[in-house]
Amino acid sequence: MRKPLLCFCLSALLLLTGLARQALVRAFTPPAPPAAPERIVSLAPSVTESLYALGLGPKVAGVTQFCRYPPEAAAKPHVGGFGDVNLEAVVRIRPDLAVLPVDKTTIKALLEQLGIPVLLLDTRSLPGLLRAIADLGAATGQEAKAEAILGRFDEALKTARAKAAGKRRPRVLFAVMHSYQDLGAIMEIHIIGRDGFYNELIEAAGGENVYKGQLAFPRLSFPVWSCLSSTGATPMTPSASCAGSWVP
């Protein structure tokens, strides 16, 4: 009588152990994004621009307060900034995919605990940005559009490098964002540092970044900006297509 009882207990123990293992796997396995996400939250301006470039604007359900291009992106529900993501706002949107920079590992873990699928993209370098567009296209069912964008970008890059070859390298001061005082006067200018794909684009186009420090997006007071601009540096803002949403 003891042997059947012992076998039963061992079988029950093995079953419970297997169930517990499955529960642990489910608990620690990040949720997979759907084949074609319908409600996407973007947690970086570069991600937002890429989503719109892929024709996914209607599926963008939430953005950061810094996602200002294209102009219609600014009207989307805001879910905070870069380091202060409002998780409650994200949950209210009920996204089936959140896309964020690769260094936001803490936010990634929190979103996955909430059952939200996450895609990390590394847009800190030019090669990383190109891979990110391909990865984003694959995650959203827009592989063909992503491939077309990358093809056009590659041709534009080759053309820019060919035109710049052998020519004098202009010194460039590239502004990406302005901060204003209450009366509308410019208070600070955020410029491109040495780290990141913007700097690589300046160099690919034949320019030389005026800023030589290590900060990614240093801030300058407007008087300093004016002084640098008067020393022979070529002031630049993002391309004309998006200048209206970044500069006055």
N, C-alpha and C positions, 0 to 999 in steps of 0.2 A: 504494500500500500504506500510505503514511503517513497519508492522509486517513481511511480507515476506522479506523485505530488511534487517531488523534487524536479522532475522534468517539466511539469507545468509551471513551477516557479521560475525555473531557468528560462523557459520560453517567454514568460511574461516579462522578465527582466530584460531580455534581449529586445523584445518588442518596444518596451518603454525607452530603452537606450537609443534604439533607432529613431523613434519619434522625437526624442530630445535632440538628437543630432540634426534631424531635419529642421526642427524649430530654430536651432542655433544658426544653421546655414541660411534660413530665411531671414533671420534677424540681422545677420551681418553681410548679406548679399545686397548690394545697391540695386534699386529698382531699375529695370531696363526701360529706355524710352520707347514709345510706340514707333511703328514703322514710319508713320507720317504724323508728327505732332501737330496738334490743332491750336494749342494755347501755350505760347512760348514766352518765357520771361528772360530778358537780356540784362545782364549785370555789368555791362561795359559798353561805352560808346562805339568802339570798333566792332563789337559783336552786333550791335543794333544796325550799324551801317551795312555790315555783311548780310544780315538777314533781309534787309530791304533790297540789296543788290541781287539777292537770289529770288526776289519776287515774293517774299514771305511777309511783307508788311501787314496784310490783313490777319495773319496768325500771331503777330506780336501782341501779347496781352499785358505786358508790363515792362518798364524800363527804369533805369536810374535817373536821378534828377539831372545828370550830366549828359544824357542822351538827347542831343538837340538837332541832330541831322540824321535823315532828312527832316524838314520842318514838321511833318506830320507825326514824327516819333515823339516830339515834345508834348503832344496832346495825349499820349498814352498814359495810363495810370502809373504813378511813380511808386517805387518800392524802396526808396532810400538812396544812399550814395554808394561810394566804393567800399568803405569799411564799416558802414552803419546800415546794413541791409535790414529792412523792416520785415521780419519773418511773418508777422501777422498779415501784412499787406500781401505778401507773396501767397500765403495760404488762401486768402480771400479770392484771389484770381483763379485758383484751382488749375495751375499749369500742369501740362503733361511733359514739359521739358524746361529746365532752367539751364541757361548757358552762361558760363562765367570764366574769368581768367584763371589760368592754371595755378596761380599762387594763392587763391582764395580757398585753401584746403579746409579751414575751420567752417566757413559758410557751406562748403560742399557737404561736410559731414552732417551739419544741422539739417540741411535740406533733405538729405537721404534718410535721416531719422524720421522726417515728416512724410516719407514715402514719395518724394518728388524726384523723378529721374534727372540726373545732372550730366552735362557735357562740359568738360574742361577744355579750354583752348589756350594755346601759348602764342600770343600775338606780340611778344616782346622783341622779336627780331623779324627781319624781312622773310627769311625762309620759314620761320614759325608762322607768320601771317598767312603765307601761301598754303601751308599745310592746314591751317585752321579753316580756311575757306573750303578746302577739299573735305575736311572732316565734317564741317557744318552741312555741306551739301549731302554727304552720305547719311548723316543723322536725320535729315529732313526730307529725304527722297528727292533731292534736287541735284543729283550728281551731274547731269548734263549741263545745267546752268552754271554750276561751279566750275566745270571743266572749260566752258566757254569764257568765263570771267578770267580764269587763270591764263588762258591762251592770249586774250587781249592784253592782259597785264604784262605778260612776258614780251609781247611785241612792243608795247609802249616803253618798257624798260630798255630793250635793245636799241630802240630809236633814240631815247634820251642819252644813252651812253655813247652812241655813235656821234651824235651832234656835239657832245661835250669833249670828245677826244681831241687832245692837242690845244685846247683853248684855255685862256686864263680862268682860274677858279674864283668866282665871286664869293665874297664873305657874306654869309646868310644868317639873318636873325629871324627865326621862324616862330611866330606867335600862334598859340592855339586857343587861348581863352583870355578874356578881360574880366577884371573885377571892378565894380563901380561904387562910387560914393553915393550918398542919398540924393544929391542934386544931379546925378548922372555923369559926373566927371570920372574919368578913368583913374583908378587908384593903383591897380597892379596889373601886370602883364604876365601871363604864364607862357614860357617859351620852351622850345624843344631842347633837351639836353643831349648828352653824348650817347646815352643808352636807349636803344629802341629803334623801331623800323623807320620812324620819321628821319632820324639822323642818317640812316642808310640810304633813304631816298634822296636826301640832299646831296650826298656824295655820289650816288649813281647818276644824278642829273648834272654833275660837274661842279657842285658848289662845295663850300667849306663852312661848317658850322662855327659861328663866332664863339659860342659858349664852349669852354674847354673843361668845365668841371665834371663831377660825377653824378649830379642829380638828374633824375629822369625828366622832371618838369619843373625847373627852377622858376621862382617868382621874382619879377623885377618891379620896382616902383616905376611909375610912368616917367619921372625925370631921368632915371637911369636908362630906360628904353629910348627916350628921345636923344640922350647923349650918345648911346651906342649907334643909333640910326644915323647920326650926323658924322660918324667917323669913317664912313665908307662902306658900312655893312648894308646889305640889301634887305630891307624889311619885307617879310612875307607872312601871309596868312594862309589857311587852307584854301584849296582850289576855289575858283570863282563860283562853282556850282553850289558850294556850301558856305561861302563867305557870309551870306546874309544871315545865317543862323549862329555864326561864331563871333562876328565882329559887328560894330555899329555901322 
